[in-house]
Amino acid sequence: MEFKSDKNKTWLEDENGKQLALLEYPEVRPGVVNLVHTEVDPSMGGQGIAGKITEFVAQKLRGEGVKAELSCSYSIRWFSKHPEYADILADPEAEAKNAEALGGPACGIRRG
């Protein structure tokens, strides 16, 4: 599985160039991005793709010394389950509160 990235997003595509997964993270201020949207095509359901792309982005941001804020409900949940990546969060305490308050389905996990 090979993810592709540019400055504001990471994605996965098939051999024909069709986008299968996406995580968008625009810069909100110097050195800080906001993970705003995670999306996985229904054809990739059940394979853990959302988690894999989120982990890839977390490692990428860490390597670049970039911090993250979280607006995407999937990302909020993912980071709450992966405290080993708390160091890249701009405000880990605020993100923990967001995770506690979150209810309902995660964004971007399209159902058939």
FIMI-188553 format. One record per residue: y, z, x of N, C-alpha, C in turn. Coordinates in pm, whole numbers, plus 32768, in hexadecimal, padded with zeros to 4 digits. Each point is the difference from the previous one (the first is absolute). Layout:
<nodes>
YZXYZXYZX;...
</nodes>
This chain:
<nodes>
7F8B80008055807580007FAB807B8000805A;80547F9D7FED80777FF48055807E80057FAA;804A806C8010807E800E7FB8806D7FB6804C;80607FCB7FB580747FBE8039807980537FDB;806480018059807780507FE7807C7FB58029;806D80207FBB80857FDF8030805180807FFB;80817FF880058052807980097FF3805C7F87;7FEC7FC87F88800680507F857F8180037FAE;7F967FC480307F8580017FB17F877FE08056;7F8D80287FCD7F7E7FE0803B7FAB7FCA7F90;7FAF7F9C801D7FAE7FC27F997F7C7FD08039;7FA77FE27FA47F7D7FC8801F7FF47F817FAE;7FD17F95803E7FED7F847FB67F767FC7801B;7FD27FAB7FA37F7F7FC18014800F7F848058;7F927FBB801680007F8C805A80587F8E7FCF;802580027F8080577F987FC88093802C7FFB;801E807680328088803180018029804B7F82;7FA280187FA5801E804C7F87800C80938025;806E803E7FD48016808E801B7FA180557FAD;7FB5805880437F9F80567FBE802D80917FF9;80578027805A8033808A800280897FFF8042;805180627FD9808980078032803080918000;804A802480688049807F8004808C7FDF8032;8063801C7FAB808B7FE3802180478080802B;80537FF6806980468074803580867FD6803E;80657FEB7FAA80837FDC803580408073804E;80527FDD8060804A8065804B806F80377FA7;800B80857FF98066803F7FAD807380378054;7FE68019807D8066802580627FBE7FED808A;80507FFF80687FC57FE680847F8C805E8020;7F8D7FC6801E7F8B804D80277FB1803C7F8E;80257FDD7F827FBA80367F8B7FE77F8F7F9B;7F827FF47FD67FDB7FA17F987FD2804E7F85;7FFA7FBA7F8F7FCF803C7F857F897FAE7FD0;7F8B803F7FFA7F8A7FBD7FCC80117FFA7F68;80227F897FCE80297FF37F757F977FC17FA5;7FA27FB580387FA47FB97FA87F7F7FDC8048;7F9180237FC27F7B7FDA80307FBE7FAF7F91;7FC57F9080257FBE7FAB7F9D7F807FC8803B;7F9680017FAF7F7F7FC880297FCE7FA67F90;7FD87F8880257FCA7FA27F9E7F8080397FC4;7FEB7FEE7F7D7F8880357FC07F7D7FD08040;80027F8A803E7F867FCC80407FD580568077;805B805580317FE3805580747FE680917FD6;7FF980187F7D7FEF80887FCD7F8380448034;800B808280127F8D805080297FDC7FF98093;80527FBF80507FE27FF0808E80578058805A;805680517FC380558057804E80727FBA8047;80257F8B7FD080667FAF8043808880478000;8025803F7F91808280457FFA8008806B806C;7F96804B80117FFD8067806880057FC5808C;7FB87F9280137FFE7FC0808480887FC88027;80457FC17F9F80837FC78021806580708017;7FF4806D7FB4805B807280137FEA80408088;7F84801180287FE58039808480327FA3806F;7FEC7F7E7FEF80327FA080638097800D8010;804780087F8F8092800D800580288086803F;7FBB806B7FDD801E8083803B7FF27FFB8098;7F977FC280317FEC7FF58090806B7FA7803F;80237F947FBB80687FA6803180858049800C;802680497F97807E8049800280018069806E;7F918048800E7FF68065806A80157FC08089;7FBF7F908016800B7FBA807F808E7FCF801D;804B7FE37F9680897FD1800F806680727FFE;7FD1807B7FE9805C80717FF880567FFF7F83;7FCE7FC27F9580497FF67F827FCD806B7FA0;805C803D7FB77FDD80647F9B7FF77FBE7F77;7FBD80447FA27FEC7FC77F7B802880627F93;803D7FC87F99801280427F807F9E7FBC7FA1;7FDD80427F937F9B7FCA7FA580357FF87F72;80017F887FC8801F7FEC7F727F857FD17FB4;7FA77FBD80447F867FCB7FC47FA080737FDF;7FD480067F847FA7806D7FD97F7D7FFE804E;7FCD7F8980217F857FFA804F8019803D808B;806F7FDA803E801F80348086801380977FFE;804280347F98801280917FF47F7880447FFE;7FA57FCC7FB07F79803D7FF97FB67FF18083;80077F8A803D7FB77FE8807B802E8060806D;8082800E80138033805980687FDD80917FE3;7FFA80267F807FDB808B7FDF7F6F801C8026;7FAD7F9880057F73800F80257FE87FEA8095;80677FD880497FF37FE2808F806E8048804E;7FF6808480098069804D8045800C7FDE8094;7F9E7FBE803880097FD8808C806F7F9A8018;80397FC87F95806E7FA1800B8085803D7FD5;800680817FEB807C80427FD480717FEF8065;7FDE7FE9807E80677FF2806680587F857FED;7FD37F9F7FB380557F8A7FEC8057800D7F84;7FED80697FB2805180127F88808A80368025;80667FC67FC5808A802C801A8015808F7FD1;7FC080267F8F800D80867FC97F7980297FC3;7FA4803380527F7A80227FCE800180627F8B;805C80607FFE800480617F9280247FBC7F7D;80617FA6800380277FB87F857F8E7FA97FCF;7FB87FC1805B7F917FAA7FD97F8E80537FC6;7FEB807880337F9880577FC8802480277F71;807F801A7FE6802C801F7F777FED7F887FA4;801F7F8980337FEA7F867FB07F6D7FF27FDC;7FA8801B805E7F707FF47FE77FD380647F96;8034807A80057FDB80667F9D802C7FD87F74;80727FBD7FF580397FDD7F7E7FC77F7E7FC7;7FB97FB580537FD47F7A7FD77F8F80057F9B;800B7FB17F997F967FF47F9C7FF17F6E7FD9;7F8F7FDE7FC57FE97F767FD47FC87FA8806C;7FEA7F817FE07FC27FA48060805D7FDC8072;7FC77FE28072804F7FD6807380357F737FEA;80737FE4803880397F7A7FF17FAD7F9A804C;80087F877FD67FC77F91804A7F697FF27FFA;7FBC805C7FC17F707FF57FF87FE37FBA7F7B;80027F7C80097FF37FB07F867F7280077FCA;7FF7800F7F837F7E80077FBC7FE77F7A7FBC;7F937FBF80287FD37F827FC8804E7FBD7F9E;
</nodes>
